[in-house]
Amino acid sequence: MDFVLDHPLVRSLTPFLVVTDANRPGVNTAPFGLQVQGANVIDPNRMQNEPFCALLQNLDARTFGPEGMPMDRWVFYDCCFMPGAIFGFGRPVADVPAATRAILGVPDDYTGVVPYSMYIAIPMAEPGSWMGHNLASIAPMLPHENLKGLGTLTKSIALRAFGMTHFYGATQWDSSALHVHVKFGPLELVTAYTPAHSESKTLTYAFDVTDDALRGAMGAPDVSFDRPQAEIWIHPEDTASMVGLQSRIESGERFVIPYAPREDGAVPVALRRLE
Ligand SMILES: CC(C)(COP(=O)(O)OP(=O)(O)OC[C@H]1O[C@@H](n2cnc3c(N)ncnc32)[C@H](O)[C@@H]1OP(=O)(O)O)[C@@H](O)C(=O)NCCC(=O)NCCS
């Protein structure tokens, strides 16, 4: 059995895609052979799909709300539904425990799939490149449902579904999501200090979307990454070091984040200068 199709979360959860009819030809509805059923390929522009879109917004609010960056519905529309696509996993509502329905704000009369995770990305003007917009997983709030690995799995399969060759993402230096992102291999640092973002202490990173990167992130036993030893460590509050690093990037130097931040939180983010 294929590694992806045999993944315990793939076997127990239901995949969904949110894409307009116009964008649908650009999206793979069977990434890694995982067929998304027709009823779960959702056109956000159809009125009947408003309850599902509302649940995506609830998922965003439960996960990004505490981070201070929940999306307004118009942001979903302008930045996700119309230009991009969303891939995620959920469960049919009949299989969702009452406690989970309460956390996700599922209406009593709802029928259909309840989204537990989503990955949103937007195609860029640079051909083949997409910008990751949002990764949300409710798994940490549902320990009783045993969903460890859901965030990483969702991002991996989404990147394949969207058919990109190069990926960009932005995250804050202190974000726990860095633990997910480095699972795709060393990350090239595109910006280290980002005043164009509403949170300047944001870093932008990139990597090539290869089969190995995606399967390796999901834990495929036949994939391993070459992760160079770090030589620089950046504390998430150390603005001066971020600005210094950004100046070096703007002067042409290149850096990667080779592996996950240290768990002790003392000097969390590792970097290595590329020759
Ligand atoms: C970040 C998020 C997507 C992780 O979802 P998840 O389903 O727990 O993801 P995974 O189970 O795949 O976890 C991947 C790794 O991250 C680690 N991780 C997750 N949360 C962590 C935390 N708070 N602190 C340290 N490590 C953490 C996990 O331990 C795991 O590493 P391991 O396999 O080496 O143990 C989820 O917590 C979330 O939605 N957070 C709020 C929104 C957000 O910050 N999104 C990302 C913005 S760029």
The ligand as an SDF file (V2000), in Angstrom:
LIG
                    3D

 48 50  0  0  0  0  0  0  0  0999 V2000
    0.6060   25.2230   13.9690 C   0  0  0  0  0  0  0  0  0  0  0  0
   -0.5090   24.1860   13.7720 C   0  0  0  0  0  0  0  0  0  0  0  0
   -0.9660   24.2330   12.3290 C   0  0  0  0  0  0  0  0  0  0  0  0
    0.0760   22.8010   14.0830 C   0  0  0  0  0  0  0  0  0  0  0  0
   -0.9310   21.8360   13.8270 O   0  0  0  0  0  0  0  0  0  0  0  0
   -0.7390   20.3130   14.2940 P   0  0  0  0  0  0  0  0  0  0  0  0
   -1.8590   19.5160   13.7370 O   0  0  0  0  0  0  0  0  0  0  0  0
   -0.4720   20.2590   15.7400 O   0  0  0  0  0  0  0  0  0  0  0  0
    0.5880   19.9470   13.4720 O   0  0  0  0  0  0  0  0  0  0  0  0
    1.4880   18.6380   13.5630 P   0  0  0  0  0  0  0  0  0  0  0  0
    0.8790   17.6180   14.4620 O   0  0  0  0  0  0  0  0  0  0  0  0
    1.7740   18.2630   12.1670 O   0  0  0  0  0  0  0  0  0  0  0  0
    2.7880   19.1900   14.2870 O   0  0  0  0  0  0  0  0  0  0  0  0
    4.0120   19.3440   13.5790 C   0  0  0  0  0  0  0  0  0  0  0  0
    5.1430   19.5960   14.5320 C   0  0  0  0  0  0  0  0  0  0  0  0
    4.9700   20.8380   15.1960 O   0  0  0  0  0  0  0  0  0  0  0  0
    5.1670   20.6550   16.5820 C   0  0  0  0  0  0  0  0  0  0  0  0
    4.3580   21.6200   17.2920 N   0  0  0  0  0  0  0  0  0  0  0  0
    3.0570   21.8990   17.0900 C   0  0  0  0  0  0  0  0  0  0  0  0
    2.6760   22.8640   17.9690 N   0  0  0  0  0  0  0  0  0  0  0  0
    3.7820   23.1780   18.7110 C   0  0  0  0  0  0  0  0  0  0  0  0
    4.0420   24.0840   19.7890 C   0  0  0  0  0  0  0  0  0  0  0  0
    3.0740   24.8830   20.2660 N   0  0  0  0  0  0  0  0  0  0  0  0
    5.2930   24.1500   20.2770 N   0  0  0  0  0  0  0  0  0  0  0  0
    6.2880   23.3580   19.8050 C   0  0  0  0  0  0  0  0  0  0  0  0
    6.0920   22.4640   18.7980 N   0  0  0  0  0  0  0  0  0  0  0  0
    4.8490   22.3820   18.2650 C   0  0  0  0  0  0  0  0  0  0  0  0
    4.7030   19.2370   16.8220 C   0  0  0  0  0  0  0  0  0  0  0  0
    5.2580   18.7160   18.0270 O   0  0  0  0  0  0  0  0  0  0  0  0
    5.2330   18.5250   15.6140 C   0  0  0  0  0  0  0  0  0  0  0  0
    6.6040   18.2270   15.7330 O   0  0  0  0  0  0  0  0  0  0  0  0
    7.0970   16.7250   15.9770 P   0  0  0  0  0  0  0  0  0  0  0  0
    6.4240   15.8880   14.9130 O   0  0  0  0  0  0  0  0  0  0  0  0
    8.5620   16.8600   15.7840 O   0  0  0  0  0  0  0  0  0  0  0  0
    6.6510   16.3830   17.3450 O   0  0  0  0  0  0  0  0  0  0  0  0
   -1.7230   24.4450   14.7190 C   0  0  0  0  0  0  0  0  0  0  0  0
   -1.2600   24.4660   16.0500 O   0  0  0  0  0  0  0  0  0  0  0  0
   -2.4480   25.7430   14.4370 C   0  0  0  0  0  0  0  0  0  0  0  0
   -3.4120   25.7740   13.6770 O   0  0  0  0  0  0  0  0  0  0  0  0
   -1.9720   26.8660   15.0950 N   0  0  0  0  0  0  0  0  0  0  0  0
   -2.5810   28.1760   14.9800 C   0  0  0  0  0  0  0  0  0  0  0  0
   -2.4270   28.8060   13.6270 C   0  0  0  0  0  0  0  0  0  0  0  0
   -0.9900   28.9340   13.1580 C   0  0  0  0  0  0  0  0  0  0  0  0
   -0.0960   29.3880   13.8710 O   0  0  0  0  0  0  0  0  0  0  0  0
   -0.7520   28.5390   11.8720 N   0  0  0  0  0  0  0  0  0  0  0  0
    0.5110   28.6120   11.1830 C   0  0  0  0  0  0  0  0  0  0  0  0
    0.8000   29.9860   10.7060 C   0  0  0  0  0  0  0  0  0  0  0  0
    2.1890   30.0830    9.6190 S   0  0  0  0  0  0  0  0  0  0  0  0
  1  2  1  0
  2  3  1  0
  2  4  1  0
  2 36  1  0
  4  5  1  0
  5  6  1  0
  6  7  2  0
  6  8  1  0
  6  9  1  0
  9 10  1  0
 10 11  2  0
 10 12  1  0
 10 13  1  0
 13 14  1  0
 14 15  1  0
 15 16  1  0
 15 30  1  0
 16 17  1  0
 17 18  1  0
 17 28  1  0
 18 19  1  0
 18 27  1  0
 19 20  2  0
 20 21  1  0
 21 22  1  0
 21 27  2  0
 22 23  1  0
 22 24  2  0
 24 25  1  0
 25 26  2  0
 26 27  1  0
 28 29  1  0
 28 30  1  0
 30 31  1  0
 31 32  1  0
 32 33  2  0
 32 34  1  0
 32 35  1  0
 36 37  1  0
 36 38  1  0
 38 39  2  0
 38 40  1  0
 40 41  1  0
 41 42  1  0
 42 43  1  0
 43 44  2  0
 43 45  1  0
 45 46  1  0
 46 47  1  0
 47 48  1  0
M  END
$$$$
